[in-house]
Structures are given as C-alpha cells and as structure tokens.
Amino acid sequence: MIIKVCGMRDAENIRDVEALGVDWMGFIFYRPSSRFVGERPEYLPEQCQRVGVFVNSTMEEILQKTEEFGLNYVQLHGDESPAFCSRLRSVLPLDLGLIKMVGISSKSDMKATAAYAPFVDYFLFESPCSGYGGSGKKFDWSLLEQYEGSKPFILTGGIGPDDAEEIETLTHPSFAGIDLNSRFELSPGLKDTDKLRTFINKIRTI
C-alpha cells in the first residue's frame, strides 16, 4: 500500500517524516493554502517520491515547479478538464506520473473518472468541498464499490489515527494507497511524527 504524506514544507520535518518510510511526499503549490510552499525547502526527500499539488495552474507553472522540485508526480487538485490533462500529459516527461483528484459524493462521480483515465496514472478520491484543497472529511467509502475503472486510486480526506482497521477492510482491486494530511499535524504544514509512526506501523502490521 502506498502511504503518501501531503502538505510538507519544513526541512527538518521532511527529514523526520521521510525516515518513517513513507512512499510519497506531497508539496502544495496552491497559494491560498495554509500549507503553500513558497520556496524550495533546504531539504527535499531522497528516499520517497515527490508529488507536486496544483490547483488550476498553467502548464508553464507546473513544468517550472516540476523541474525546480525534481517532482516524480504531478497531482491536479482543481477543475482541470480531461482536455487539459491530455495536453499536460503530452508535454510532461515520460517518467513523470499524473494524478487527478476527483471529489466523490455519488455513483455518478465515479463514472466521471472515465474521461480522465487515458491520461492519468492514478486517481485521488476525496470528499467534495466548496473551495479547493482537502476537505479534511471522509466521504462514504462504500461508494468505492461503484468504481469500475482499472486505474489505481489513492484514498484521502479526513483519514486519521483511528482509521487503520477500516482501511484494512478495503478490498477493491484498484485501491492503491492512502494520503495523510491534516489529522496528523501539529500545525498546518508541520506533521506529528509520533502519530504518523504509530499509524504507519499499525497499517503495515495488520
């Protein structure tokens, strides 16, 4: 299972979280976010994949941040259309993955993934919210049964320290991992490594 920790920006915190053995680490380039990364941290992870999170950004900005941060994945977390994903896919390096967030509240939301599937490597399933960025709330995970696509998905939105057992019950063949953020923080952008360590150890031993 992929374990992604998102909303990172403090160099020492990045080192500490990387040492926990996470698989992916996310950096948010959406300026209104309280976890916005305004400049390149003094340290970036070397043992896990770097994911850049963008909201309705231009291709130029995405490509610039991809090079500056040495990204392995681009995550689109806004209103980006399938056509935009197609154009972006055509200009991204072949070894750079593309992730599209989809807000899930009904079966029809699951069906909307089909238009994006040819261009992305993963979907990120999130609870819808009025603005952009994470909602911090879980959606009805039983809706995952309605997903008929073959592209793997990452589950996010309000996952906290008490959710390990429920996550382990998820058996969908396309379920690939989890994205952790606000419920493992001391403050926006600063993760509680003790909480993360306990949770990760539990997930990997259940």
N, C-alpha and C positions, 0 to 999 in steps of 0.2 A: 504494500500500500504506500502510495506517495504521501508524504507529510510535508505540506507547504506552510511556512510561517510568513505572513504578509505584514506590511506596514513597518518595515525596518528602516533605520537611518542612522543610529548611533553606532560608531565604530566598535566600541568595546562590547556593546550589546550584540552586535552582529557576530563578533568572535565567539561570545558565550553561547549564543543560540546555534551557531554552526557546529560547535563542539558537541551538541546534543545529538548530532547525526541526522538532522533534518535533510530532506531531499531537495526541496526548492525553497528559495527565499525571495519574497516579493518587495519591490520598491515602487512606491506610488508617485506618479508624476502628474497628478491632478491637483492643481494649485489650491483650490478651496479645501482640500482635505487637511485634517489636523495632523495627518501623517505624511504630508507632502515632503518630498526630498528635493530641496532647493539646490543643493550642490553635492558633488560626488563625495561620499564619506572617505575618511582617511584609510579605511579598510573595507574591502568587499570580499565576500565569501569565495573561497577557492575549492572547497570540498563539496559544494552543492550547486545546483542550477540557479541562475539568477533570472528572475522574472520581472519585467517592467510592466506596470499597470497604467494604462492610458484611458482617458475618457474624452471621446470626440476630438482627438488630437489630429493634426495634419500628418501626412506621410513624412514630411520633412522633419518634424519634431520627433516622430517615432524612430526614424533612421538615425537621427543625431544622438538620441539617448541610447539607442541600441549599441552604437559604436563607443560612446563615452563610458557606459557602464559594462560593456562586454556581456550584453544580455544573451541568454540562451532561449528565452521565450518572451514573446510579446502578448500581453493579456489586454484585450479590448473590453472595457467595462462601461461603455456608454451606449449610444444609439446607432452605432456603426452598422451599415447595411451589408447584406451579402455582396453587393457590388463593390463596396469599399474593401471588404475582406479579400475579394478576388484580386483587386488591383494591388493591395498591400502584399498579398502572397506572391505576386509576380515580381516584386522588387526586393523582398527580403532574401537574405542568404538562404540557400537551400537547407542548411543545417540549423536554422533558427525556427523554433516552433511557434505556432499561433494558437492562442486560447481565446474563446469568445464566451463572455458571461451572458447567461440567459436567466431572466427573472421568472420564477416558476410559481404559479398560483392555480393552474388548471391544466387539464389534459391538452388543451389547445396550445399552451405554451410549449409543451413538449414537441408537438408537431411542427412548431416554428423552427426547430433546430435543423430540419431537413434542408432548408435553403442555404444554411451556412456550412453544412457538413463537407462539401467538396473542398473547402478552403482551409479548414481548421484541423488542428491535431487533437485538441481537447475542448470540451465544453466545461464551463464553470457554472453550476446550478446554484442560484442564490434566491433568497426571498426578495420579492419586489419592494421597492421603496420609492418615495416621492421624489427624492433627489438622486444624486449619483454617489457611488461608493457603497460600501457594505451596509446592510440594514441592521446588522447585529442581532437579527431574529431568525429563527428556524422557520422554514416552510413545512408543509405537510409531507414528510418523507415517504408516505405511502404513494404519492404521485410518481415516484421514481419507477414504479411498476409500469407506468404508461409510456416510458421512454422505449422506443423501438429502434433507435439508431444504433449503429455499430461503433461510432466514435466514442472513445472513453470520456468519462466525465469526472470532474472533481466536485466534491460537495463542500459548500461553505454556508455561512450565515448563522451566527449565534452558537456555533459549536463551542462547548465549554468543558471544564474538567470532569463533569459528571456524565458525559455522553459516550464514554468509551464502550460500554457494554452494548448500547443501542447501535453504535456504528458497526460493531462486530456482527450484528444480526443482518446487515445489508448484504444481499446475495446477488444483486443484479450483475450480469456478466460484464457490463461496461463500467461498473463502478471502479474507479482507479485510485482515488485518494481523497484527502481532506485538506481544507485550507483553514488555518487558525489565525485569529487576529485579536479582536477587542477583549474577549473574555480571558485572555492570558496576558493582560497588560497591567503594569504599574501606573502608567500614564500613556497618552497617545504616542505611539512610536517607540515605547520602551517596554520590552517584554519581561514578564516574570519568569526567569529561567527555572526556578524551583517548580512552579506549576507546570511548565512545559515538560520538564524532565519526568515528573511523576506521571503525567498523562501519556507521554510517548512510551515510557516503559510499560505502562499498562496496556496500551494499544498493541504493542509488539509481543506481549506475553499471553494475551487472552487466547 
